[in-house]
Amino acid sequence: MDDKTRTELEAAAFRRLVEHLRQRTDVQNIDLMNLAGFCRNCLGNWYAEAAVAKGLEMSKDQGREAVYGMPYAEWKAKHQKEASPEQQAAFAKAQPHKH
């Protein structure tokens, strides 16, 4: 497989992942962090970091908006629930990286 095709397939898979996460607002970021060690915020941060590495100006907020499809504050107000004590305990135990 050539690099161009690989990049196109990776981009398509990323777009599908982002769309899936946009549809699954019932899945909370803390659940993603506890199970997989990353969440929507991580994806947004990675997106912004990739843009900056390419010489583009992009803030973490702009990267997150690219993933959420709206400003993070708006998504949070619409979809984020208070983390349960069990979720918080699992998060603390896993001690994931800060994002």
DSSP file (Angstrom, degrees, kcal/mol; ACC not computed):
  #  RESIDUE AA STRUCTURE BP1 BP2  ACC     N-H-->O    O-->H-N    N-H-->O    O-->H-N    TCO  KAPPA ALPHA  PHI   PSI    X-CA   Y-CA   Z-CA
    1    1 A M              0   0    0      0, 0.0     2,-0.1     0, 0.0     0, 0.0   0.000 360.0 360.0 360.0 135.1    0.0    0.0    0.0
    2    2 A D     >  -     0   0    0      1,-0.1     4,-2.4     4,-0.0     5,-0.2  -0.407 360.0-109.7 -82.0 162.7    1.4    3.4   -0.9
    3    3 A D  H  > S+     0   0    0      1,-0.2     4,-2.7     2,-0.2     5,-0.2   0.858 115.6  54.9 -61.1 -38.6    1.6    6.3    1.7
    4    4 A K  H  > S+     0   0    0      2,-0.2     4,-2.2     1,-0.2    -1,-0.2   0.931 110.8  44.7 -63.0 -45.7   -1.2    8.3    0.1
    5    5 A T  H  > S+     0   0    0      2,-0.2     4,-2.5     1,-0.2    -2,-0.2   0.914 112.8  51.6 -65.0 -42.7   -3.7    5.4    0.2
    6    6 A R  H  X S+     0   0    0     -4,-2.4     4,-2.6     1,-0.2    -2,-0.2   0.926 110.8  48.3 -59.5 -45.0   -2.6    4.6    3.8
    7    7 A T  H  X S+     0   0    0     -4,-2.7     4,-2.5     1,-0.2    -1,-0.2   0.903 111.0  50.7 -62.4 -41.6   -3.2    8.2    4.8
    8    8 A E  H  X S+     0   0    0     -4,-2.2     4,-2.2     2,-0.2    -1,-0.2   0.899 112.1  47.0 -63.7 -40.9   -6.6    8.3    3.1
    9    9 A L  H  X S+     0   0    0     -4,-2.5     4,-2.4     2,-0.2    -2,-0.2   0.908 112.2  49.6 -67.8 -41.6   -7.7    5.1    4.9
   10   10 A E  H  X S+     0   0    0     -4,-2.6     4,-2.4     1,-0.2    -2,-0.2   0.911 111.3  49.7 -62.6 -41.7   -6.4    6.4    8.3
   11   11 A A  H  X S+     0   0    0     -4,-2.5     4,-2.6     2,-0.2    -2,-0.2   0.909 110.6  49.7 -63.8 -41.9   -8.3    9.7    7.7
   12   12 A A  H  X S+     0   0    0     -4,-2.2     4,-2.1     1,-0.2    -2,-0.2   0.905 111.5  48.8 -63.8 -41.4  -11.5    7.8    6.8
   13   13 A A  H  X S+     0   0    0     -4,-2.4     4,-2.4     2,-0.2    -2,-0.2   0.899 111.4  50.0 -65.7 -40.1  -11.2    5.7   10.0
   14   14 A F  H  X S+     0   0    0     -4,-2.4     4,-2.8     2,-0.2    -2,-0.2   0.930 110.1  50.1 -62.9 -45.6  -10.6    8.8   12.1
   15   15 A R  H  X S+     0   0    0     -4,-2.6     4,-2.4     1,-0.2    -1,-0.2   0.892 111.3  49.3 -60.9 -38.6  -13.6   10.5   10.6
   16   16 A R  H  X S+     0   0    0     -4,-2.1     4,-2.5     2,-0.2    -1,-0.2   0.908 110.7  49.7 -67.9 -41.0  -15.7    7.4   11.3
   17   17 A L  H  X S+     0   0    0     -4,-2.4     4,-2.5     2,-0.2    -2,-0.2   0.935 111.7  48.6 -60.5 -46.8  -14.5    7.2   14.9
   18   18 A V  H  X S+     0   0    0     -4,-2.8     4,-2.1     1,-0.2    -2,-0.2   0.923 112.4  48.0 -61.2 -44.9  -15.3   10.9   15.5
   19   19 A E  H  X S+     0   0    0     -4,-2.4     4,-1.9     2,-0.2    -1,-0.2   0.902 110.6  52.2 -63.0 -40.6  -18.8   10.5   14.0
   20   20 A H  H  X S+     0   0    0     -4,-2.5     4,-1.9     1,-0.2    -2,-0.2   0.929 110.4  47.7 -60.3 -45.8  -19.3    7.4   16.2
   21   21 A L  H  < S+     0   0    0     -4,-2.5    -1,-0.2     1,-0.2    -2,-0.2   0.845 109.0  54.5 -66.3 -33.4  -18.3    9.3   19.3
   22   22 A R  H  < S+     0   0    0     -4,-2.1     3,-0.3     1,-0.2    -1,-0.2   0.877 111.6  44.9 -66.0 -36.5  -20.6   12.2   18.3
   23   23 A Q  H  < S+     0   0    0     -4,-1.9     2,-1.2     1,-0.2     3,-0.3   0.818 105.1  64.1 -75.0 -31.2  -23.5    9.8   18.0
   24   24 A R    ><  +     0   0    0     -4,-1.9     3,-1.7     1,-0.2    -1,-0.2  -0.424  54.5 148.7 -95.1  60.2  -22.7    8.0   21.3
   25   25 A T  T 3   +     0   0    0     -2,-1.2    -1,-0.2    -3,-0.3    -2,-0.1   0.664  65.4  71.7 -67.3 -14.2  -23.2   10.9   23.7
   26   26 A D  T 3  S+     0   0    0     -3,-0.3     2,-0.7     2,-0.1    -1,-0.3   0.735  80.4  83.3 -71.4 -21.6  -24.3    8.4   26.3
   27   27 A V  S <  S-     0   0    0     -3,-1.7     2,-0.1    -6,-0.2    -3,-0.0  -0.753  79.6-145.0 -85.9 115.0  -20.7    7.2   26.6
   28   28 A Q     >  -     0   0    0     -2,-0.7     4,-1.9     1,-0.1     3,-0.4  -0.450  16.8-120.7 -81.5 152.2  -19.0    9.6   29.0
   29   29 A N  H  > S+     0   0    0      1,-0.2     4,-2.8     2,-0.2     5,-0.2   0.869 113.8  57.2 -58.5 -37.9  -15.4   10.7   28.6
   30   30 A I  H  > S+     0   0    0      1,-0.2     4,-2.6     2,-0.2    -1,-0.2   0.865 105.0  51.9 -64.9 -33.2  -14.6    9.3   32.1
   31   31 A D  H  > S+     0   0    0     -3,-0.4     4,-2.2     2,-0.2     5,-0.3   0.923 110.3  48.2 -65.6 -43.6  -15.8    5.9   30.8
   32   32 A L  H  X>S+     0   0    0     -4,-1.9     4,-3.3     2,-0.2     5,-0.9   0.925 113.5  47.7 -61.0 -44.3  -13.6    6.1   27.8
   33   33 A M  H  X5S+     0   0    0     -4,-2.8     4,-1.2     4,-0.2    -2,-0.2   0.921 112.6  48.5 -63.0 -43.7  -10.6    7.2   30.0
   34   34 A N  H  <5S+     0   0    0     -4,-2.6    -1,-0.2    -5,-0.2    -2,-0.2   0.855 123.0  32.0 -67.1 -34.1  -11.3    4.4   32.5
   35   35 A L  H  <5S+     0   0    0     -4,-2.2    -2,-0.2    -5,-0.2    -1,-0.2   0.846 137.4  15.3 -91.1 -37.7  -11.6    1.7   29.8
   36   36 A A  H  <5S-     0   0    0     -4,-3.3    -3,-0.2     2,-0.3    -2,-0.2   0.562  91.6-119.2-119.8 -11.7   -9.2    2.9   27.0
   37   37 A G  S  <<S+     0   0    0     -4,-1.2     2,-0.3    -5,-0.9    -4,-0.2   0.625  87.3  69.4  80.1  11.7   -7.0    5.5   28.5
   38   38 A F        -     0   0    0     -6,-0.8    -2,-0.3    -9,-0.1     2,-0.2  -0.974  55.6-176.1-152.2 162.6   -8.1    8.2   26.1
   39   39 A C     >  -     0   0    0     -2,-0.3     4,-2.1    -7,-0.1     5,-0.2  -0.791  50.3 -74.6-145.6-172.6  -11.3   10.3   25.5
   40   40 A R  H  > S+     0   0    0     -2,-0.2     4,-2.5     1,-0.2     5,-0.2   0.883 128.2  55.2 -58.7 -39.9  -12.8   12.8   23.1
   41   41 A N  H  > S+     0   0    0      1,-0.2     4,-2.7     2,-0.2    -1,-0.2   0.910 105.9  51.8 -61.9 -41.2  -10.6   15.5   24.7
   42   42 A C  H  > S+     0   0    0      2,-0.2     4,-3.0     1,-0.2     5,-0.2   0.939 109.3  49.5 -59.7 -47.1   -7.5   13.5   24.0
   43   43 A L  H  X S+     0   0    0     -4,-2.1     4,-2.4     1,-0.2    -2,-0.2   0.916 112.1  48.4 -58.4 -43.6   -8.5   13.1   20.4
   44   44 A G  H  X S+     0   0    0     -4,-2.5     4,-2.4     2,-0.2    -1,-0.2   0.905 112.1  48.6 -63.4 -41.5   -9.1   16.9   20.1
   45   45 A N  H  X S+     0   0    0     -4,-2.7     4,-2.7     2,-0.2    -2,-0.2   0.919 111.7  49.1 -64.0 -43.5   -5.7   17.6   21.8
   46   46 A W  H  X S+     0   0    0     -4,-3.0     4,-2.3     2,-0.2    -2,-0.2   0.885 110.0  52.4 -63.5 -38.4   -3.9   15.2   19.5
   47   47 A Y  H  X S+     0   0    0     -4,-2.4     4,-2.0    -5,-0.2    -2,-0.2   0.937 111.7  45.4 -61.5 -47.8   -5.7   16.8   16.5
   48   48 A A  H  X S+     0   0    0     -4,-2.4     4,-2.5     1,-0.2    -2,-0.2   0.901 111.7  52.1 -64.4 -41.2   -4.5   20.3   17.6
   49   49 A E  H  X S+     0   0    0     -4,-2.7     4,-2.3     1,-0.2    -1,-0.2   0.885 109.0  50.6 -62.5 -38.6   -1.0   19.1   18.3
   50   50 A A  H  X S+     0   0    0     -4,-2.3     4,-1.1     2,-0.2    -1,-0.2   0.894 110.1  50.2 -65.9 -39.5   -0.8   17.6   14.8
   51   51 A A  H ><>S+     0   0    0     -4,-2.0     5,-2.5     2,-0.2     3,-0.6   0.937 111.5  47.4 -62.9 -46.6   -2.0   20.9   13.3
   52   52 A V  H ><5S+     0   0    0     -4,-2.5     3,-2.0     1,-0.2    -2,-0.2   0.891 107.2  57.0 -62.5 -39.6    0.7   22.8   15.2
   53   53 A A  H 3<5S+     0   0    0     -4,-2.3    -1,-0.2     1,-0.3    -2,-0.2   0.782 105.2  52.9 -62.5 -25.4    3.3   20.3   14.1
   54   54 A K  T <<5S-     0   0    0     -4,-1.1    -1,-0.3    -3,-0.6    -2,-0.2   0.358 127.5-101.5 -89.4   4.6    2.3   21.1   10.5
   55   55 A G  T < 5S+     0   0    0     -3,-2.0     2,-0.2     1,-0.3    -3,-0.2   0.575  80.6 131.3  88.5   9.9    2.8   24.8   11.2
   56   56 A L      < -     0   0    0     -5,-2.5     2,-0.6    -6,-0.2    -1,-0.3  -0.643  60.0-119.6 -92.9 152.8   -0.8   25.7   11.6
   57   57 A E        +     0   0    0     -2,-0.2     2,-0.3    -3,-0.1    -5,-0.0  -0.835  48.6 148.8 -91.6 120.7   -2.3   27.7   14.5
   58   58 A M        -     0   0    0     -2,-0.6    -6,-0.1   -10,-0.1     2,-0.1  -0.929  32.1-146.3-153.7 128.3   -4.8   25.7   16.4
   59   59 A S     >  -     0   0    0     -2,-0.3     4,-2.3     1,-0.1     5,-0.2  -0.421  32.2-109.1 -85.5 166.0   -5.7   25.8   20.1
   60   60 A K  H  > S+     0   0    0      1,-0.2     4,-2.7     2,-0.2     5,-0.2   0.889 121.8  55.8 -60.9 -38.5   -6.8   22.8   22.1
   61   61 A D  H  > S+     0   0    0      1,-0.2     4,-2.1     2,-0.2    11,-0.3   0.907 107.9  47.7 -61.2 -40.9  -10.3   24.3   22.2
   62   62 A Q  H  > S+     0   0    0      2,-0.2     4,-1.6     1,-0.2    -1,-0.2   0.891 111.8  50.4 -67.4 -38.6  -10.3   24.4   18.4
   63   63 A G  H  X S+     0   0    0     -4,-2.3     4,-1.1     2,-0.2    -2,-0.2   0.911 110.8  48.9 -63.8 -42.6   -9.0   20.8   18.2
   64   64 A R  H  X S+     0   0    0     -4,-2.7     4,-3.3     1,-0.2     3,-0.4   0.886 107.4  54.9 -64.9 -38.3  -11.7   19.6   20.6
   65   65 A E  H  X S+     0   0    0     -4,-2.1     4,-2.3     1,-0.2     5,-0.3   0.865 103.1  56.7 -63.5 -34.3  -14.4   21.4   18.6
   66   66 A A  H  < S+     0   0    0     -4,-1.6    -1,-0.2     2,-0.2    -2,-0.2   0.840 114.7  38.8 -63.9 -32.1  -13.2   19.5   15.6
   67   67 A V  H  < S+     0   0    0     -4,-1.1    -2,-0.2    -3,-0.4    -1,-0.2   0.905 121.3  40.9 -83.7 -46.0  -13.9   16.3   17.5
   68   68 A Y  H  < S-     0   0    0     -4,-3.3    -3,-0.2     2,-0.3    -2,-0.2   0.756  97.6-131.3 -75.3 -24.6  -17.1   17.3   19.3
   69   69 A G  S  < S+     0   0    0     -4,-2.3    -3,-0.1    -5,-0.3    -4,-0.1   0.590  86.3  44.2  79.9  10.1  -18.6   19.1   16.4
   70   70 A M  S    S-     0   0    0     -5,-0.3    -2,-0.3    -6,-0.3    -1,-0.2  -0.943 110.7 -61.1-167.9 165.4  -19.4   22.0   18.7
   71   71 A P    >>  -     0   0    0      0, 0.0     4,-2.1     0, 0.0     3,-0.6  -0.338  49.0-122.7 -57.7 141.5  -17.5   23.9   21.4
   72   72 A Y  H 3> S+     0   0    0    -11,-0.3     4,-3.1     1,-0.2     5,-0.2   0.880 111.2  57.3 -55.2 -41.7  -16.6   21.6   24.3
   73   73 A A  H 3> S+     0   0    0      1,-0.2     4,-2.2     2,-0.2    -1,-0.2   0.880 107.5  48.6 -59.1 -38.0  -18.5   23.8   26.8
   74   74 A E  H <> S+     0   0    0     -3,-0.6     4,-1.9     2,-0.2    -1,-0.2   0.930 112.8  46.7 -67.8 -45.1  -21.7   23.3   24.8
   75   75 A W  H  X>S+     0   0    0     -4,-2.1     4,-3.1     1,-0.2     5,-0.6   0.926 112.1  51.6 -60.7 -44.5  -21.2   19.5   24.5
   76   76 A K  H  X5S+     0   0    0     -4,-3.1     4,-1.4     1,-0.2    -1,-0.2   0.913 110.1  48.3 -60.0 -44.7  -20.5   19.3   28.2
   77   77 A A  H  <5S+     0   0    0     -4,-2.2    -1,-0.2    -5,-0.2    -2,-0.2   0.855 119.5  39.4 -65.0 -34.9  -23.6   21.3   29.1
   78   78 A K  H  <5S+     0   0    0     -4,-1.9    -2,-0.2    -5,-0.1    -1,-0.2   0.847 134.2  10.6 -82.1 -35.6  -25.8   19.1   26.8
   79   79 A H  H  <5S+     0   0    0     -4,-3.1     2,-0.3    -5,-0.2    -3,-0.2   0.662  90.8 102.2-125.9 -22.0  -24.3   15.6   27.5
   80   80 A Q     << -     0   0    0     -4,-1.4     2,-0.3    -5,-0.6   -54,-0.1  -0.541  48.6-162.8 -80.2 132.7  -21.9   15.3   30.3
   81   81 A K        -     0   0    0     -2,-0.3     2,-0.2     1,-0.1    -2,-0.0  -0.706  33.9 -87.3-105.2 160.0  -23.2   13.8   33.5
   82   82 A E        -     0   0    0     -2,-0.3     2,-0.2     1,-0.1    -1,-0.1  -0.480  50.8-112.4 -64.6 132.5  -21.7   14.0   37.0
   83   83 A A        -     0   0    0     -2,-0.2    -1,-0.1     1,-0.1    -3,-0.0  -0.453  30.3-123.0 -69.2 137.6  -19.2   11.2   37.4
   84   84 A S     >  -     0   0    0     -2,-0.2     4,-2.6     1,-0.1     5,-0.2  -0.329  24.3-107.9 -73.4 161.2  -20.2    8.6   40.0
   85   85 A P  H  > S+     0   0    0      0, 0.0     4,-2.4     0, 0.0     5,-0.2   0.872 122.6  53.5 -57.1 -35.5  -18.0    7.8   42.9
   86   86 A E  H  > S+     0   0    0      2,-0.2     4,-2.3     1,-0.2     5,-0.2   0.913 109.3  47.0 -66.2 -42.7  -17.2    4.4   41.2
   87   87 A Q  H  > S+     0   0    0      2,-0.2     4,-2.3     1,-0.2    -1,-0.2   0.919 113.1  49.2 -64.1 -43.1  -16.1    6.2   38.0
   88   88 A Q  H  X S+     0   0    0     -4,-2.6     4,-2.5     1,-0.2    -2,-0.2   0.893 110.8  50.1 -64.0 -39.8  -14.0    8.7   40.0
   89   89 A A  H  X S+     0   0    0     -4,-2.4     4,-2.3    -5,-0.2    -1,-0.2   0.913 111.2  48.3 -65.0 -42.7  -12.4    5.9   41.9
   90   90 A A  H  X S+     0   0    0     -4,-2.3     4,-2.1     2,-0.2    -2,-0.2   0.892 112.0  50.3 -64.0 -38.7  -11.6    3.9   38.8
   91   91 A F  H  X S+     0   0    0     -4,-2.3     4,-1.6     2,-0.2    -2,-0.2   0.928 111.3  47.5 -64.1 -46.0  -10.2    7.1   37.2
   92   92 A A  H  < S+     0   0    0     -4,-2.5    -2,-0.2     1,-0.2    -1,-0.2   0.883 111.9  51.0 -63.5 -38.3   -8.0    7.8   40.3
   93   93 A K  H  < S+     0   0    0     -4,-2.3    -1,-0.2     1,-0.2    -2,-0.2   0.899 110.5  47.5 -66.8 -40.6   -6.7    4.2   40.3
   94   94 A A  H  < S-     0   0    0     -4,-2.1    -1,-0.2    -5,-0.2    -2,-0.2   0.781  89.1-158.0 -71.6 -26.7   -5.8    4.3   36.6
   95   95 A Q     <  -     0   0    0     -4,-1.6    -3,-0.1    -5,-0.2     3,-0.1   0.932  18.2-164.3  45.0  59.1   -4.0    7.6   37.0
   96   96 A P        -     0   0    0      0, 0.0    -1,-0.1     0, 0.0     3,-0.1  -0.192  27.6 -82.7 -67.2 164.5   -4.2    8.4   33.4
   97   97 A H        -     0   0    0    -60,-0.2     2,-0.3     1,-0.1    -2,-0.0  -0.220  51.5-101.1 -60.3 157.2   -2.1   11.1   31.8
   98   98 A K              0   0    0      1,-0.1    -1,-0.1    -3,-0.1     0, 0.0  -0.612 360.0 360.0 -80.2 142.1   -3.4   14.7   32.1
   99   99 A H              0   0    0     -2,-0.3    -1,-0.1    -3,-0.1   -54,-0.1   0.328 360.0 360.0-138.4 360.0   -5.1   16.1   29.1
